[in-house]
Amino acid sequence: MRIAIIGAGIIGVTTAYELAVAGHEVSVFERRAAVASETSFANAGVVAPGYVTPWAAPGMPWKVLRHLLSRHAPVRLHGLGAWGQLPWIWRWWRACRPAVYASNRAAMLRLARFSQHRLHELTRNLQLDYEQSRGYMVLLRGNRELAMARGGLKLLAELGVAFELLDAERARRIEPGLNPETALRAAIHLPNDEVGNCRQFAQAIKAEAQRCGARFDFDTTVQRVSAGAKPGVVTAAGEQAFDAIVLCSGVESNVLLKPLGLELPLLPVHGYSITAPLRQLDSYPNLGPRAALMDEKYKVAVSRLGQRVRIAGSAEIGGSLDDFDENALRTLYQVLDDWFPGAALVQQAQRWKGARPMLPDGPPVLGASGAPGVWLNLGHGSSGWALACGSARVLTEAISGRAAPLDLAGLGIERLR
């Protein structure tokens, strides 16, 4: 089949690779000049299936309201634009009901586990290097964070996720660079989870897809798609016909879906990161983290990527990609200084803001759109990197007419109608 993919973020690139390996003739259309240039560019890099969970969870509305009053709030409403998202917020609030949450979390966990397995297969078979390292630790500063984490620990145990609750001394042995002057009550260590450079992985997978015959058209904006027996893609160069079209175009997808009579409740939830080189001092070999950490109080991740450290967090509703919230950035710098003071060359830091495409109930939407010939791989939110390889494989099997590699309940478009 001749298949067009719209979007070359981590979702689009992995989808292109899987389809090309399956023997399809793949063309990828990307409006930027390279892969992973938007949402996938500078994310936290954490792959932790046990912590892939819907943002719509019981008790979350009240937590969000409480955070809004904090200077270092992990969730922010930015300006008047946030109030235009009230219909989405209403659907999110309804998805916080316990039964709905349990179903959505199960769907996301199935996909996350399958995706990590596929990521490991690709890494091993293709001998990929993307600054990956093993281990993920959730830092609990005080008794409050520890008490709030106990429900999550019970769930991790029920799900069979390998973890260990550590006291501060044992946590510091695993991550010896942690600042001894910052209070640490306990930590949750997940030895089988990991961190890696999402953008570097995307670049490597793009090269592998090209070896399998996939074509990438960069600096190319798709103006319109058409459905039917021979769906089409319209760009400035004209219209091309395909056997199938896959939308991996994130928050911009509704522009293409609306003329087909489709619209998804996709919301751009903005996240921030700063990335800085680590100091190289022979007398201090433990500067910076060894792998990935999460500060539970501020919901900020600290990741080691080669000889750099990346600090990522915040969930901002409203605003735009060009409008940086300095308070959000200050929170990232504070977390870095709290745990690894002096470890990074912050004067050389690169700051980033990305729009994560969120659906109100949490899981992405995978599979047929309902419009003939048009398929969807959308709405992964902040878990795109953790879900990408599995989502791509699931969609490839569906388009190829083969049996799904996992239970797809809760991942189709029908749940959003």
DARA-V530674 format. One record per pair of residues at least 4 apart in sequence whose C-alpha atoms are under 6 Angstrom apart, sorted by sequence separation. I is the first residue (numbers start at 1). J is the second residue. If there is no record, write none. Layout:
<<I & J> <I & J>>
This chain:
<<8 & 12> <20 & 24> <36 & 40> <37 & 41> <78 & 82> <101 & 105> <108 & 112> <111 & 115> <121 & 125> <122 & 126> <123 & 127> <157 & 161> <166 & 170> <172 & 176> <210 & 214> <227 & 231> <234 & 238> <249 & 253> <254 & 258> <258 & 262> <295 & 299> <304 & 308> <305 & 309> <334 & 338> <336 & 340> <337 & 341> <380 & 384> <384 & 388> <396 & 400> <398 & 402> <7 & 12> <8 & 13> <19 & 24> <36 & 41> <68 & 73> <77 & 82> <95 & 100> <96 & 101> <123 & 128> <140 & 145> <156 & 161> <166 & 171> <209 & 214> <226 & 231> <234 & 239> <257 & 262> <258 & 263> <295 & 300> <304 & 309> <369 & 374> <397 & 402> <67 & 73> <140 & 146> <226 & 232> <233 & 239> <257 & 263> <294 & 300> <303 & 309> <369 & 375> <225 & 232> <233 & 240> <294 & 301> <303 & 310> <368 & 375> <369 & 376> <225 & 233> <232 & 240> <293 & 301> <302 & 310> <367 & 375> <232 & 241> <254 & 263> <293 & 302> <302 & 311> <367 & 376> <224 & 234> <231 & 241> <232 & 242> <292 & 302> <301 & 311> <366 & 376> <223 & 234> <230 & 241> <231 & 242> <292 & 303> <301 & 312> <366 & 377> <222 & 234> <223 & 235> <230 & 242> <291 & 303> <300 & 312> <365 & 377> <222 & 235> <230 & 243> <291 & 304> <300 & 313> <365 & 378> <364 & 378> <251 & 266> <289 & 304> <364 & 379> <168 & 184> <364 & 380> <168 & 185> <168 & 186> <167 & 186> <166 & 186> <359 & 379> <166 & 187> <358 & 379> <4 & 26> <6 & 28> <7 & 29> <8 & 30> <165 & 187> <357 & 379> <1 & 24> <2 & 25> <3 & 26> <4 & 27> <5 & 28> <6 & 29> <7 & 30> <165 & 188> <358 & 381> <4 & 28> <164 & 188> <357 & 381> <164 & 189> <356 & 381> <9 & 35> <10 & 36> <163 & 189> <356 & 382> <8 & 35> <9 & 36> <163 & 190> <367 & 395> <278 & 307> <10 & 40> <278 & 308> <9 & 40> <277 & 308> <224 & 256> <276 & 308> <276 & 309> <275 & 309> <275 & 310> <56 & 92> <274 & 310> <274 & 311> <58 & 96> <273 & 311> <56 & 95> <57 & 96> <58 & 97> <273 & 312> <56 & 96> <58 & 98> <272 & 312> <272 & 313> <141 & 183> <271 & 313> <141 & 184> <142 & 185> <271 & 314> <57 & 101> <141 & 185> <271 & 315> <140 & 185> <270 & 315> <366 & 411> <140 & 186> <269 & 315> <270 & 316> <365 & 411> <366 & 412> <140 & 187> <269 & 316> <365 & 412> <139 & 187> <269 & 317> <365 & 413> <138 & 187> <138 & 188> <54 & 105> <137 & 188> <53 & 105> <137 & 189> <288 & 340> <136 & 189> <136 & 190> <135 & 190> <288 & 343> <135 & 191> <287 & 343> <135 & 192> <136 & 193> <135 & 193> <136 & 194> <135 & 194> <134 & 194> <133 & 194> <133 & 195> <49 & 112> <132 & 195> <49 & 113> <132 & 196> <279 & 343> <131 & 196> <278 & 343> <279 & 344> <130 & 196> <131 & 197> <278 & 344> <130 & 197> <277 & 344> <276 & 344> <277 & 345> <276 & 345> <130 & 200> <276 & 346> <130 & 201> <276 & 348> <276 & 349> <275 & 349> <275 & 350> <274 & 350> <274 & 351> <273 & 351> <273 & 352> <272 & 352> <272 & 353> <271 & 353> <271 & 354> <270 & 354> <270 & 355> <269 & 355> <270 & 356> <268 & 355> <269 & 356> <268 & 356> <268 & 357> <267 & 357> <266 & 357> <267 & 358> <266 & 358> <266 & 359> <265 & 359> <195 & 292> <251 & 357> <250 & 357> <177 & 286> <177 & 287> <177 & 288> <246 & 374> <250 & 378> <244 & 373> <245 & 374> <246 & 375> <247 & 376> <248 & 377> <244 & 374> <246 & 376> <248 & 378> <231 & 373> <227 & 371> <228 & 372> <48 & 193> <227 & 372> <228 & 373> <227 & 373> <47 & 194> <47 & 195> <46 & 195> <45 & 195> <45 & 196> <45 & 197> <45 & 198> <138 & 293> <139 & 294> <135 & 291> <136 & 292> <137 & 293> <138 & 294> <139 & 295> <140 & 296> <136 & 293> <139 & 296> <41 & 199> <133 & 291> <179 & 339> <178 & 339> <179 & 340> <178 & 340> <36 & 199> <131 & 305> <131 & 306> <33 & 218> <32 & 218> <33 & 219> <27 & 214> <31 & 218> <32 & 219> <26 & 214> <27 & 215> <28 & 216> <29 & 217> <30 & 218> <31 & 219> <27 & 216> <28 & 217> <31 & 220> <30 & 220> <31 & 221> <10 & 202> <17 & 209> <20 & 212> <13 & 206> <74 & 298> <82 & 317> <12 & 248> <82 & 318> <81 & 318> <3 & 242> <75 & 314> <77 & 316> <78 & 317> <2 & 242> <3 & 243> <5 & 245> <74 & 314> <75 & 315> <76 & 316> <77 & 317> <78 & 318> <2 & 243> <3 & 244> <4 & 245> <5 & 246> <6 & 247> <7 & 248> <75 & 316> <78 & 319> <1 & 243> <3 & 245> <6 & 248> <7 & 249> <6 & 249> <108 & 363> <72 & 331> <95 & 361> <44 & 312> <92 & 360> <91 & 360> <92 & 361> <119 & 389> <118 & 389> <115 & 387> <115 & 389> <112 & 387> <115 & 390> <114 & 390> <107 & 410> <56 & 361> <54 & 362> <39 & 354> <39 & 355> <47 & 386> <14 & 389> <11 & 388> <15 & 392> <19 & 396> <14 & 392>>
